[in-house]
């Protein structure tokens, strides 16, 4: 493949003829109507020559024509090979090459790589100082500049989708972060040598002041809130390093690695900001709390500290996880929870009864509390006394009296005291043991609506779990209104998702699709763009709603001590209940998520 730089320059000098050739081609292929081409050419001609844009740019930027449709035609018209880098082409050695190319460029050219999606990704010195460059616009003048700056005289330009290149750049190249840049420019990295054994607290304070860790932690919290993270992880590593991660849409994403600073120093800064935490205690688990105002809103941070073992065994290492509690994210409208029609009707019926228990089940992080809060906001009225017992309290609920758990009133004492406090509606954070469950059922049987959570794999297994906790079948049958199992799946970015035409049929078959459905459904896959995280943006819930109908209650009573989950499940399915996987399949059909996401969160739903 010969040097293409002269060819690119020729295209730029002949901007107007190039526009006409492209326009004719787009019209002939039915990609863009003639009327829009004519308008775009007028826009092009009306601009001064010095700032005149190419036709492709105008069609994408001014007329919202899909970028890929335009630039694929440009690439084909001038024989640029198209490459799909989303199909596992990037091996470890190529990734290392990309990072090396990036680091030897000037900051201005690094910015060009990001701005124009130009990716030098593979070289071969045996072919005469030759490099491959993937670009979203293969005619862009910056390609020649970047190749020359890298020292290559021969290069092949290949066309690649903008979304794919943006995802790769975001994934494997360092993201510019204004805060971290300022922090690193002012930070003194000459950290004190780590002492083994006992920690010198005066020396630690000196290091905290010297390395400006206070600014780092404050900036970290601010950045995490702005990026919509649910948690921040501080993980100590060998050699005075601490890795900081954000959990976004359920996945941990690296944010920063703090080098040359003791992990004990970072832990001390976090502890000093947290209430109910002893800075000098390093051998036991601790839970703390911190809050600050960000963007005009009070944001709360729940701090969990656990001592861990490292390679440097004599050091006092601690893993710290901070949960971000932002009341602005609380869902109060049931329609925003993502229930499918049947499940939504059943859930409304279950929570709008005067008494009984509503149970949400699922693993940690499946959104149970979010659903309970939405249900509670839906049924609360000024004339009701609403009490909640949670440990810890995560979100403040206007109109409810939220009991404060402390050493003088633990969770069990709070549960017992509720009965004497004239409640109408009670939310119990979790039925964690027999005592909690018995009081919850007593509340339900004495005219109170009770909302709570439990940890089981699906809705039906709640019945067996309650029985094993010591609740009699007749109490289960009469007190429970509805059980909802819930999971969260990542949502495909609607801006960049694309048809998955090469999907392996085994994937949809494994989660319950039939061969006929596979033929008629359009499956989608993630791509990645500036608006998402590796092709996904946000999460949505899938549900399995087991409404306790008269037939279900009768069946439980007849079973007595032999709980037959399969029989109950079959009755529920006949009544219209959808399993978690069935709910997930509906989300796939709607183009909201992928087979892999549903399979991952419903692994136990066979």
LUMSE-104116 format. One record per residue (C-alpha): x, y, z; residue in three letters; chain. Coordinates in steps of 0.02 Angstrom, whole numbers. Example, Ala and Ser with C-alpha at 12.3 -4.5 7.8 and 13.67 -1.06 7.14 Angstrom:
BEGIN
PT     xx     yy     zz   r c
PT    615   -225    390 Ala A
PT    684    -53    357 Ser A
//
This chain:
BEGIN
PT     xx     yy     zz   r c
PT      0      0      0 Unk A
PT     77    167    -53 Unk A
PT     88    331     39 Unk A
PT    -85    413     37 Unk A
PT    -38    586    101 Unk A
PT    -27    666    -73 Unk A
PT   -196    592   -117 Unk A
PT   -275    669     39 Unk A
PT   -202    839     -1 Unk A
PT   -271    828   -178 Unk A
PT   -445    794   -108 Unk A
PT   -434    945      5 Unk A
PT   -381   1059   -138 Unk A
PT   -528   1000   -243 Unk A
PT   -658   1021   -108 Unk A
PT   -803   1075   -219 Unk A
PT   -785    938   -354 Unk A
PT   -768    812   -214 Unk A
PT   -932    876   -142 Unk A
PT  -1021    855   -309 Unk A
PT   -955    678   -334 Unk A
PT  -1009    626   -161 Unk A
PT  -1177    709   -178 Unk A
PT  -1213    621   -343 Unk A
PT  -1166    454   -267 Unk A
PT  -1276    479   -112 Unk A
PT  -1424    527   -221 Unk A
PT  -1402    379   -338 Unk A
PT  -1394    257   -193 Unk A
PT  -1547    333   -109 Unk A
PT  -1451    375     50 Unk A
PT  -1488    563     48 Unk A
PT  -1629    650    -50 Unk A
PT  -1577    769   -189 Unk A
PT  -1662    916   -101 Unk A
PT  -1550    895     53 Unk A
PT  -1394    876    -55 Unk A
PT  -1436   1039   -144 Unk A
PT  -1464   1130     21 Unk A
PT  -1300   1061     89 Unk A
PT  -1205   1119    -65 Unk A
PT  -1279   1293    -45 Unk A
PT  -1220   1295    137 Unk A
PT  -1048   1242     76 Unk A
PT  -1035   1375    -59 Unk A
PT  -1099   1516     53 Unk A
PT   -952   1498    173 Unk A
PT   -786   1588    140 Unk A
PT   -656   1475     58 Unk A
PT   -543   1481    212 Unk A
PT   -674   1401    325 Unk A
PT   -772   1300    197 Unk A
PT   -825   1130    261 Unk A
PT   -834    969    162 Unk A
PT  -1003    906    105 Unk A
PT   -994    755    220 Unk A
PT   -969    864    373 Unk A
PT  -1116    975    325 Unk A
PT  -1233    827    298 Unk A
PT  -1189    754    468 Unk A
PT  -1178    913    571 Unk A
PT  -1316   1020    493 Unk A
PT  -1439    891    424 Unk A
PT  -1417    750    554 Unk A
PT  -1379    616    423 Unk A
PT  -1302    462    505 Unk A
PT  -1112    480    505 Unk A
PT  -1079    299    456 Unk A
PT  -1189    309    300 Unk A
PT  -1092    459    234 Unk A
PT   -914    413    275 Unk A
PT   -932    231    223 Unk A
PT   -976    297     50 Unk A
PT   -827    415     51 Unk A
PT   -713    271     99 Unk A
PT   -785    160    -37 Unk A
PT   -778    298   -168 Unk A
PT   -591    321   -144 Unk A
PT   -548    139   -108 Unk A
PT   -509    154     77 Unk A
PT   -525    -17    156 Unk A
PT   -656    -30    294 Unk A
PT   -606   -118    455 Unk A
PT   -713   -169    603 Unk A
PT   -607   -151    759 Unk A
PT   -753   -202    870 Unk A
PT   -732   -386    827 Unk A
PT   -583   -429    936 Unk A
PT   -448   -366    815 Unk A
PT   -358   -272    953 Unk A
PT   -239   -395   1033 Unk A
PT   -126   -352   1179 Unk A
PT     23   -309   1069 Unk A
PT    -84   -190    963 Unk A
PT   -154   -107   1120 Unk A
PT     24    -79   1181 Unk A
PT     68     -2   1012 Unk A
PT    -80    117   1020 Unk A
PT    -29    175   1194 Unk A
PT    152    198   1138 Unk A
PT    101    298    984 Unk A
PT    -10    408   1092 Unk A
PT    122    449   1222 Unk A
PT    253    509   1097 Unk A
PT    135    635   1017 Unk A
PT    121    816   1074 Unk A
PT    -30    861   1183 Unk A
PT   -105    949   1032 Unk A
PT    -95    792    924 Unk A
PT   -160    686   1067 Unk A
PT   -310    802   1070 Unk A
PT   -330    777    882 Unk A
PT   -336    588    903 Unk A
PT   -482    610   1022 Unk A
PT   -570    750    929 Unk A
PT   -562    675    755 Unk A
PT   -559    489    803 Unk A
PT   -394    449    716 Unk A
PT   -312    292    784 Unk A
PT   -135    236    735 Unk A
PT   -151     55    785 Unk A
PT    -24    -59    700 Unk A
PT    152    -44    628 Unk A
PT    277   -156    540 Unk A
PT    456    -96    518 Unk A
PT    492   -245    403 Unk A
PT    378   -166    273 Unk A
PT    477     -7    257 Unk A
PT    426     98    406 Unk A
PT    241     63    378 Unk A
PT     90    100    491 Unk A
PT    -97     70    486 Unk A
PT   -213    211    538 Unk A
PT   -400    192    567 Unk A
PT   -503    349    549 Unk A
PT   -686    400    553 Unk A
PT   -649    522    410 Unk A
PT   -512    443    301 Unk A
PT   -487    609    207 Unk A
PT   -446    714    360 Unk A
PT   -285    817    346 Unk A
PT   -235    779    526 Unk A
PT   -199    597    478 Unk A
PT    -46    649    377 Unk A
PT     17    760    519 Unk A
PT     -2    621    648 Unk A
PT     85    492    539 Unk A
PT    230    611    506 Unk A
PT    246    655    690 Unk A
PT    258    469    730 Unk A
PT    402    453    605 Unk A
PT    316    346    473 Unk A
PT    338    385    288 Unk A
PT    218    250    225 Unk A
PT     46    218    295 Unk A
PT   -121    139    253 Unk A
PT   -279    233    301 Unk A
PT   -430    126    342 Unk A
PT   -608    179    374 Unk A
PT   -686    130    540 Unk A
PT   -852    180    620 Unk A
PT   -842    335    730 Unk A
PT   -929    249    876 Unk A
PT   -806    103    874 Unk A
PT   -654    216    872 Unk A
PT   -724    325   1011 Unk A
PT   -756    172   1119 Unk A
PT   -579    107   1091 Unk A
PT   -500    276   1126 Unk A
PT   -602    296   1285 Unk A
PT   -563    119   1342 Unk A
PT   -376    106   1316 Unk A
PT   -310    284   1314 Unk A
PT   -305    394   1469 Unk A
PT   -455    509   1482 Unk A
PT   -406    691   1509 Unk A
PT   -467    746   1679 Unk A
PT   -450    929   1720 Unk A
PT   -455    901   1907 Unk A
PT   -325    763   1907 Unk A
PT   -213    864   1791 Unk A
PT   -216   1012   1910 Unk A
PT   -193    897   2058 Unk A
PT    -43    808   1983 Unk A
PT     38    973   1932 Unk A
PT     35   1033   2113 Unk A
PT     65    867   2200 Unk A
PT    234    827   2273 Unk A
PT    270    645   2236 Unk A
PT    420    629   2352 Unk A
PT    319    531   2479 Unk A
PT    398    480   2641 Unk A
PT    471    306   2644 Unk A
PT    351    179   2712 Unk A
PT    394    122   2887 Unk A
PT    351    -53   2937 Unk A
PT    269    -94   3101 Unk A
PT    190     46   3201 Unk A
PT    131    199   3104 Unk A
PT    201    368   3150 Unk A
PT     45    477   3156 Unk A
PT    144    640   3148 Unk A
PT    234    578   2993 Unk A
PT     66    527   2919 Unk A
PT     -6    700   2946 Unk A
PT    147    774   2862 Unk A
PT    120    664   2710 Unk A
PT    -65    707   2701 Unk A
PT    -23    892   2698 Unk A
PT    123    873   2577 Unk A
PT     33    767   2445 Unk A
PT   -128    871   2450 Unk A
PT   -233    715   2477 Unk A
PT   -376    821   2543 Unk A
PT   -397    898   2370 Unk A
PT   -387    726   2288 Unk A
PT   -525    654   2397 Unk A
PT   -639    805   2377 Unk A
PT   -613    803   2189 Unk A
PT   -645    616   2184 Unk A
PT   -813    634   2271 Unk A
PT   -863    777   2156 Unk A
PT   -813    683   1998 Unk A
PT   -904    524   2055 Unk A
PT  -1067    620   2082 Unk A
PT  -1053    707   1913 Unk A
PT  -1021    542   1823 Unk A
PT  -1169    456   1907 Unk A
PT  -1066    328   2004 Unk A
PT  -1151    226   2139 Unk A
PT   -991    182   2234 Unk A
PT   -808    233   2250 Unk A
PT   -678     99   2288 Unk A
PT   -508    137   2366 Unk A
PT   -395    -15   2348 Unk A
PT   -219    -15   2423 Unk A
PT    -83    -98   2320 Unk A
PT    100   -143   2348 Unk A
PT    230     -6   2339 Unk A
PT    133    144   2404 Unk A
PT     -4    143   2273 Unk A
PT   -192    159   2291 Unk A
PT   -310    121   2148 Unk A
PT   -474    218   2142 Unk A
PT   -624    147   2049 Unk A
PT   -800    210   2012 Unk A
PT   -945     90   1997 Unk A
PT  -1049    152   1850 Unk A
PT  -1199     54   1786 Unk A
PT  -1147    -92   1896 Unk A
PT   -968   -105   1829 Unk A
PT   -805    -49   1911 Unk A
PT   -710     77   1805 Unk A
PT   -534    137   1847 Unk A
PT   -529    324   1885 Unk A
PT   -355    357   1954 Unk A
PT   -202    271   2028 Unk A
PT   -120    372   2165 Unk A
PT     66    331   2165 Unk A
PT    200    372   2292 Unk A
PT     77    397   2435 Unk A
PT     43    281   2579 Unk A
PT   -125    194   2579 Unk A
PT   -133    233   2766 Unk A
PT   -129    419   2725 Unk A
PT   -276    408   2604 Unk A
PT   -372    302   2731 Unk A
PT   -338    434   2865 Unk A
PT   -409    573   2755 Unk A
PT   -568    472   2723 Unk A
PT   -586    427   2907 Unk A
PT   -563    607   2963 Unk A
PT   -712    656   2853 Unk A
PT   -824    517   2917 Unk A
PT   -932    516   3072 Unk A
PT   -934    362   3185 Unk A
PT   -761    309   3126 Unk A
PT   -602    297   3230 Unk A
PT   -451    353   3128 Unk A
PT   -330    256   3238 Unk A
PT   -424     90   3228 Unk A
PT   -350    -15   3087 Unk A
PT   -388   -194   3139 Unk A
PT   -579   -200   3135 Unk A
PT   -721   -162   3015 Unk A
PT   -797     11   3029 Unk A
PT   -948     98   2953 Unk A
PT   -956    286   2939 Unk A
PT  -1053    428   2863 Unk A
PT  -1010    590   2776 Unk A
PT  -1109    723   2683 Unk A
PT  -1071    879   2583 Unk A
PT  -1158    998   2464 Unk A
PT  -1129    970   2278 Unk A
PT  -1216   1071   2143 Unk A
PT  -1335   1145   2271 Unk A
PT  -1391    975   2340 Unk A
PT  -1342    883   2498 Unk A
PT  -1259    719   2447 Unk A
PT  -1228    584   2579 Unk A
PT  -1085    459   2575 Unk A
PT  -1089    294   2670 Unk A
PT   -914    235   2711 Unk A
PT   -869     51   2735 Unk A
PT   -694      6   2797 Unk A
PT   -621   -169   2803 Unk A
PT   -444   -221   2854 Unk A
PT   -361   -327   2719 Unk A
PT   -200   -425   2696 Unk A
PT    -67   -366   2573 Unk A
PT    101   -429   2512 Unk A
PT    182   -314   2641 Unk A
PT    103   -415   2780 Unk A
PT    163   -303   2922 Unk A
PT     68   -151   2856 Unk A
PT   -107   -100   2910 Unk A
PT   -198   -103   2744 Unk A
PT   -383    -59   2730 Unk A
PT   -505    -72   2586 Unk A
PT   -629     72   2584 Unk A
PT   -792     79   2487 Unk A
PT   -899    236   2484 Unk A
PT  -1082    222   2433 Unk A
PT  -1152    381   2356 Unk A
PT  -1328    424   2412 Unk A
PT  -1408    558   2304 Unk A
PT  -1590    594   2347 Unk A
PT  -1612    672   2174 Unk A
PT  -1604    496   2101 Unk A
PT  -1746    426   2207 Unk A
PT  -1888    362   2098 Unk A
PT  -2061    408   2161 Unk A
PT  -2163    363   2007 Unk A
PT  -2204    178   1987 Unk A
PT  -2210    197   1798 Unk A
PT  -2023    232   1799 Unk A
PT  -1981     63   1876 Unk A
PT  -1997    -29   1712 Unk A
PT  -2132   -155   1759 Unk A
PT  -2212   -244   1612 Unk A
PT  -2402   -230   1604 Unk A
PT  -2454   -387   1700 Unk A
PT  -2320   -363   1834 Unk A
PT  -2368   -180   1852 Unk A
PT  -2551   -221   1879 Unk A
PT  -2508   -356   2007 Unk A
PT  -2386   -243   2100 Unk A
PT  -2514   -103   2110 Unk A
PT  -2642   -225   2179 Unk A
PT  -2519   -290   2308 Unk A
PT  -2465   -121   2377 Unk A
PT  -2637    -41   2379 Unk A
PT  -2713   -160   2506 Unk A
PT  -2748    -98   2682 Unk A
PT  -2641   -234   2760 Unk A
PT  -2523   -376   2716 Unk A
PT  -2342   -395   2667 Unk A
PT  -2257   -340   2506 Unk A
PT  -2088   -427   2485 Unk A
PT  -1949   -378   2364 Unk A
PT  -1816   -510   2337 Unk A
PT  -1651   -519   2247 Unk A
PT  -1463   -505   2278 Unk A
PT  -1374   -352   2345 Unk A
PT  -1374   -213   2217 Unk A
PT  -1528   -271   2121 Unk A
PT  -1629   -114   2156 Unk A
PT  -1744   -182   2291 Unk A
PT  -1735    -25   2398 Unk A
PT  -1772     86   2248 Unk A
PT  -1930    -11   2210 Unk A
PT  -1985    -10   2392 Unk A
PT  -1961    178   2403 Unk A
PT  -2064    205   2246 Unk A
PT  -2201     93   2318 Unk A
PT  -2197    185   2484 Unk A
PT  -2210    355   2399 Unk A
PT  -2357    288   2300 Unk A
PT  -2460    234   2452 Unk A
PT  -2412    368   2580 Unk A
PT  -2545    493   2630 Unk A
PT  -2543    635   2757 Unk A
PT  -2667    542   2867 Unk A
PT  -2553    388   2880 Unk A
PT  -2417    361   3009 Unk A
PT  -2275    289   2905 Unk A
PT  -2127    214   2998 Unk A
PT  -1968    141   2927 Unk A
PT  -1834     33   3008 Unk A
PT  -1676     26   2904 Unk A
PT  -1495     -8   2945 Unk A
PT  -1424    101   2881 Unk A
PT  -1546    234   2822 Unk A
PT  -1498    272   2642 Unk A
PT  -1624    399   2578 Unk A
PT  -1728    526   2673 Unk A
PT  -1914    501   2642 Unk A
PT  -2021    656   2660 Unk A
PT  -2179    615   2759 Unk A
PT  -2108    460   2845 Unk A
PT  -2034    440   3019 Unk A
PT  -1870    349   2995 Unk A
PT  -1808    267   3154 Unk A
PT  -1627    302   3199 Unk A
PT  -1528    145   3236 Unk A
PT  -1387    170   3362 Unk A
PT  -1301     74   3503 Unk A
PT  -1444    117   3622 Unk A
PT  -1580     58   3501 Unk A
PT  -1528    -82   3384 Unk A
PT  -1626   -152   3238 Unk A
PT  -1720   -285   3340 Unk A
PT  -1769   -159   3475 Unk A
PT  -1832    -38   3342 Unk A
PT  -1938   -174   3262 Unk A
PT  -2018   -219   3429 Unk A
PT  -2051    -37   3471 Unk A
PT  -2143     -5   3308 Unk A
PT  -2292   -108   3368 Unk A
PT  -2321     17   3508 Unk A
PT  -2304    171   3398 Unk A
PT  -2475    164   3311 Unk A
PT  -2414    136   3132 Unk A
PT  -2520    125   2974 Unk A
PT  -2381     79   2852 Unk A
PT  -2212      5   2898 Unk A
PT  -2057    -21   2793 Unk A
PT  -1933   -147   2863 Unk A
PT  -1766   -138   2773 Unk A
PT  -1742   -326   2777 Unk A
PT  -1817   -480   2859 Unk A
PT  -1648   -539   2918 Unk A
PT  -1697   -673   3044 Unk A
PT  -1843   -760   3129 Unk A
PT  -1875   -618   3252 Unk A
PT  -1885   -487   3115 Unk A
PT  -1997   -598   3008 Unk A
PT  -2115   -639   3152 Unk A
PT  -2141   -455   3194 Unk A
PT  -2167   -411   3010 Unk A
PT  -2302   -545   2997 Unk A
PT  -2380   -488   3161 Unk A
PT  -2392   -311   3089 Unk A
PT  -2472   -378   2931 Unk A
PT  -2599   -482   3027 Unk A
PT  -2650   -337   3139 Unk A
PT  -2704   -219   3001 Unk A
PT  -2541   -140   2940 Unk A
PT  -2466   -133   2766 Unk A
PT  -2285   -193   2780 Unk A
PT  -2152   -175   2646 Unk A
PT  -1990   -270   2662 Unk A
PT  -1850   -365   2572 Unk A
PT  -1777   -539   2577 Unk A
PT  -1631   -625   2489 Unk A
PT  -1685   -768   2376 Unk A
PT  -1655   -815   2194 Unk A
PT  -1834   -800   2134 Unk A
PT  -2008   -755   2195 Unk A
PT  -2073   -930   2231 Unk A
PT  -1925   -980   2340 Unk A
PT  -1976   -843   2464 Unk A
PT  -2112   -961   2527 Unk A
PT  -1988  -1098   2571 Unk A
PT  -1868   -972   2647 Unk A
PT  -2001   -900   2761 Unk A
PT  -2054  -1074   2815 Unk A
PT  -1873  -1119   2858 Unk A
PT  -1862   -957   2958 Unk A
PT  -2004  -1022   3066 Unk A
PT  -2158   -939   2990 Unk A
PT  -2307  -1058   2982 Unk A
PT  -2383  -1094   2810 Unk A
PT  -2554  -1027   2861 Unk A
PT  -2473   -860   2909 Unk A
PT  -2379   -853   2743 Unk A
PT  -2537   -892   2646 Unk A
PT  -2644   -759   2731 Unk A
PT  -2518   -618   2761 Unk A
PT  -2419   -602   2599 Unk A
PT  -2494   -492   2462 Unk A
PT  -2359   -507   2330 Unk A
PT  -2177   -560   2308 Unk A
PT  -2073   -475   2174 Unk A
PT  -1902   -541   2121 Unk A
PT  -1796   -410   2036 Unk A
PT  -1632   -392   1940 Unk A
PT  -1546   -248   1852 Unk A
PT  -1482   -261   1673 Unk A
PT  -1378   -132   1582 Unk A
PT  -1471    -33   1448 Unk A
PT  -1400    -20   1274 Unk A
PT  -1353    157   1224 Unk A
PT  -1490    211   1104 Unk A
PT  -1367    328   1018 Unk A
PT  -1243    198    957 Unk A
PT  -1317     21    971 Unk A
PT  -1314    -78    810 Unk A
PT  -1393   -236    739 Unk A
PT  -1304   -395    793 Unk A
PT  -1317   -485    626 Unk A
PT  -1187   -615    672 Unk A
PT  -1262   -667    839 Unk A
PT  -1231   -849    888 Unk A
PT  -1405   -932    897 Unk A
PT  -1348  -1027   1052 Unk A
PT  -1351   -865   1154 Unk A
PT  -1538   -827   1131 Unk A
PT  -1582  -1012   1138 Unk A
PT  -1496  -1025   1308 Unk A
PT  -1614   -896   1384 Unk A
PT  -1774   -969   1313 Unk A
PT  -1800   -897   1139 Unk A
PT  -1868  -1017   1009 Unk A
PT  -1791  -1041    837 Unk A
PT  -1942   -955    760 Unk A
PT  -1921   -804    875 Unk A
PT  -1736   -792    834 Unk A
PT  -1779   -779    649 Unk A
PT  -1902   -636    677 Unk A
PT  -1813   -533    812 Unk A
PT  -1684   -397    783 Unk A
PT  -1547   -421    911 Unk A
PT  -1432   -276    955 Unk A
PT  -1254   -262   1019 Unk A
PT  -1160   -123   1108 Unk A
PT  -1042    -10   1010 Unk A
PT   -984    134   1119 Unk A
PT   -987    323   1099 Unk A
PT   -963    484   1198 Unk A
PT  -1135    468   1275 Unk A
PT  -1113    297   1356 Unk A
PT   -997    175   1442 Unk A
PT   -938     42   1318 Unk A
PT  -1106     38   1230 Unk A
PT  -1217     43   1384 Unk A
PT  -1303    189   1470 Unk A
PT  -1396    164   1634 Unk A
PT  -1485      9   1699 Unk A
PT  -1663    -55   1700 Unk A
PT  -1756   -181   1806 Unk A
PT  -1832   -347   1755 Unk A
PT  -1962   -423   1870 Unk A
PT  -2047   -584   1922 Unk A
PT  -2208   -537   2013 Unk A
PT  -2295   -675   2113 Unk A
PT  -2466   -610   2164 Unk A
PT  -2546   -712   2303 Unk A
PT  -2713   -756   2224 Unk A
PT  -2846   -860   2311 Unk A
PT  -2782  -1014   2219 Unk A
PT  -2601   -983   2274 Unk A
PT  -2655   -958   2456 Unk A
PT  -2759  -1118   2452 Unk A
PT  -2615  -1216   2377 Unk A
PT  -2495  -1159   2514 Unk A
PT  -2619  -1207   2650 Unk A
PT  -2642  -1380   2573 Unk A
PT  -2454  -1409   2568 Unk A
PT  -2432  -1381   2754 Unk A
PT  -2252  -1433   2791 Unk A
PT  -2206  -1491   2615 Unk A
PT  -2184  -1334   2510 Unk A
PT  -2191  -1382   2325 Unk A
PT  -2113  -1232   2236 Unk A
PT  -2136  -1305   2062 Unk A
PT  -2323  -1326   2087 Unk A
PT  -2342  -1147   2149 Unk A
PT  -2237  -1082   2006 Unk A
PT  -2341  -1174   1876 Unk A
PT  -2501  -1100   1947 Unk A
PT  -2425   -926   1944 Unk A
PT  -2367   -948   1764 Unk A
PT  -2542  -1002   1713 Unk A
PT  -2606   -842   1796 Unk A
PT  -2490   -735   1687 Unk A
PT  -2333   -719   1794 Unk A
PT  -2173   -691   1694 Unk A
PT  -2010   -764   1756 Unk A
PT  -1856   -654   1766 Unk A
PT  -1791   -725   1602 Unk A
PT  -1959   -703   1517 Unk A
PT  -1957   -521   1572 Unk A
PT  -1779   -507   1509 Unk A
PT  -1828   -579   1340 Unk A
PT  -1959   -443   1321 Unk A
PT  -1825   -312   1352 Unk A
PT  -1716   -393   1219 Unk A
PT  -1861   -392   1096 Unk A
PT  -1884   -206   1129 Unk A
PT  -1701   -176   1088 Unk A
PT  -1660   -118   1265 Unk A
PT  -1527   -244   1314 Unk A
PT  -1430   -398   1257 Unk A
PT  -1441   -586   1279 Unk A
PT  -1276   -585   1374 Unk A
PT  -1343   -459   1501 Unk A
PT  -1502   -558   1535 Unk A
PT  -1407   -723   1545 Unk A
PT  -1283   -648   1669 Unk A
PT  -1410   -581   1794 Unk A
PT  -1529   -731   1781 Unk A
PT  -1399   -870   1788 Unk A
PT  -1501   -967   1917 Unk A
PT  -1665   -953   1818 Unk A
PT  -1656  -1112   1714 Unk A
//
